[in-house]
Amino acid sequence: MNQTNSSIDCLYVDNLSWLRQLIYRRMGCSELAADLAQDTFVRLLRKPQEFDSQEGVRAWLSLVAQGLCVDHWRRQEVERTWLETLASQPEELVLSSEQQAILLETLYELDSMLNRLPEKIMRSFLLSQLHGKTYREIATEMGVSERTVKNYMAQAMTHCLEVQMELETSQWFQ
């Protein structure tokens, strides 16, 4: 059955407490659990699902909530690394609060984009773009052919263009 707003309301009432408890056990913070539970139901509102049982509902809610927990942990790691980097900068290179916030949001977006790539493609992209390695050096380090590295890089660049187009499209409609 397709979920109408009233059936989503029922799902919300029937499962919110359970979902909050599930997330709380993973995250250890009731406020964060409440936020992530809300975000889980927002996903359901944005993309209604069909469920054939209560177990199916809870399996879907659990899967989405787990993804949101992982995203939260990843964002925390990006922020922690960023704050460590800031702390190690000379005083004359310190950015304004606004610049820091913009840069941190950009780092979140980059991290999200890169984590959507398969591991080998992401690794070859980072070795090329962050470490300045040639395709031959990457191929040797990864134990693959140079042609394979070229294919990985083409896939990574295509992914970057797709993400850029998504961002531009979403900004266009806002």
C-alpha positions in Angstrom: 0.0 0.0 0.0 1.2 3.5 -0.8 1.7 5.7 2.3 -0.7 8.6 2.5 -0.2 11.4 5.0 -2.7 9.8 7.4 -0.9 6.4 7.3 2.4 8.2 7.8 0.9 9.9 10.8 0.0 6.5 12.2 3.4 5.1 11.5 4.9 8.1 13.2 2.7 7.7 16.3 3.2 3.9 16.4 7.0 3.9 15.9 8.5 7.2 17.2 9.2 6.0 20.7 10.7 2.7 19.5 12.9 4.5 17.0 14.1 7.1 19.5 15.1 4.3 21.9 16.9 2.4 19.1 18.9 5.5 18.1 19.6 6.4 21.8 21.2 3.0 22.3 23.5 3.7 19.4 24.2 7.4 20.1 23.9 7.8 23.9 22.1 11.2 23.6 18.4 11.6 23.9 18.4 15.0 22.1 20.4 13.6 19.2 18.1 10.5 19.1 15.1 12.8 18.9 16.6 14.8 16.0 17.7 11.7 14.1 14.3 10.0 14.6 12.6 13.2 13.2 15.0 13.2 10.2 14.2 9.5 9.6 10.5 10.3 9.3 11.2 13.4 7.1 12.9 10.9 4.7 9.7 8.9 4.7 7.6 12.0 4.0 10.0 13.0 1.1 10.0 9.5 -0.4 7.0 7.5 0.7 7.5 3.7 1.0 5.3 0.7 0.8 5.3 -1.7 3.8 3.6 -5.1 4.1 4.1 -5.5 7.8 5.1 -3.8 11.0 8.5 -5.7 10.8 9.0 -4.1 7.3 8.3 -0.7 8.7 10.8 -1.1 11.5 13.4 -2.6 9.3 13.2 0.4 6.9 13.2 2.9 9.8 16.2 1.1 11.4 18.1 1.1 8.1 17.5 4.8 7.5 18.3 5.7 11.1 21.6 3.7 10.9 22.6 5.7 7.8 21.8 8.9 9.6 23.9 7.8 12.6 26.8 7.0 10.3 26.4 10.4 8.6 26.5 12.1 12.1 29.6 10.2 13.1 31.3 11.1 9.8 30.4 14.7 10.2 31.8 14.7 13.8 35.1 13.2 12.5 35.4 15.8 9.8 34.7 18.6 12.3 37.2 17.1 14.8 39.9 16.9 12.1 39.1 20.5 11.0 39.3 21.8 14.5 42.7 20.1 15.0 43.9 21.7 11.8 42.7 25.1 12.9 44.4 24.8 16.2 47.7 24.1 14.6 47.6 27.1 12.3 49.6 30.3 13.0 47.5 33.1 14.4 47.9 35.2 11.2 46.3 32.4 9.1 43.2 32.0 11.4 39.9 32.4 9.4 36.9 34.4 10.6 34.0 32.4 12.1 32.0 32.8 8.9 34.9 31.6 6.8 35.4 28.6 9.1 31.7 27.7 8.9 31.7 27.9 5.1 34.8 25.8 4.9 33.5 23.2 7.3 30.2 22.9 5.4 32.3 22.5 2.2 34.3 19.7 3.9 31.1 18.0 4.9 29.9 18.1 1.3 33.2 16.8 0.0 33.3 14.0 2.5 29.8 13.0 1.6 30.6 13.1 -2.1 33.7 11.0 -1.7 32.1 8.4 0.5 29.6 7.7 -2.2 32.4 6.4 -4.4 33.6 2.8 -4.4 36.7 2.4 -2.2 39.3 1.9 -5.0 37.9 4.9 -7.0 38.0 7.1 -4.0 41.5 6.1 -3.1 42.9 6.7 -6.6 41.1 10.1 -6.7 42.6 11.1 -3.3 46.1 9.9 -4.2 45.9 12.0 -7.4 44.2 15.1 -6.1 45.5 15.4 -2.6 48.9 13.7 -2.9 49.7 14.8 -6.4 50.7 11.3 -7.5 50.9 10.4 -11.2 48.6 7.6 -12.6 51.7 5.4 -12.8 52.6 5.9 -9.2 49.0 5.3 -8.2 48.9 2.1 -10.2 52.0 0.8 -8.6 50.8 1.7 -5.1 47.4 0.1 -5.6 48.7 -2.9 -7.6 46.6 -2.2 -10.7 47.3 -1.2 -14.2 47.7 2.4 -15.2 44.7 1.9 -17.5 42.6 0.9 -14.5 43.7 4.0 -12.7 42.6 6.1 -15.7 39.2 4.4 -15.6 38.9 5.0 -11.8 39.7 8.7 -12.4 37.2 9.0 -15.2 34.5 7.5 -12.9 35.5 9.8 -10.1 35.4 12.9 -12.3 32.0 11.8 -13.8 30.7 11.4 -10.2 32.0 14.9 -9.3 30.2 16.4 -12.3 27.0 14.6 -11.4 27.2 15.9 -7.9 27.9 19.4 -9.2 24.9 19.2 -11.5 22.7 18.0 -8.6 23.8 20.9 -6.5 23.2 23.4 -9.2 19.8 22.0 -10.0 18.8 22.0 -6.3 20.0 25.7 -6.0 18.0 26.6 -9.1 14.7 25.3 -7.6 15.2 26.9 -4.2 
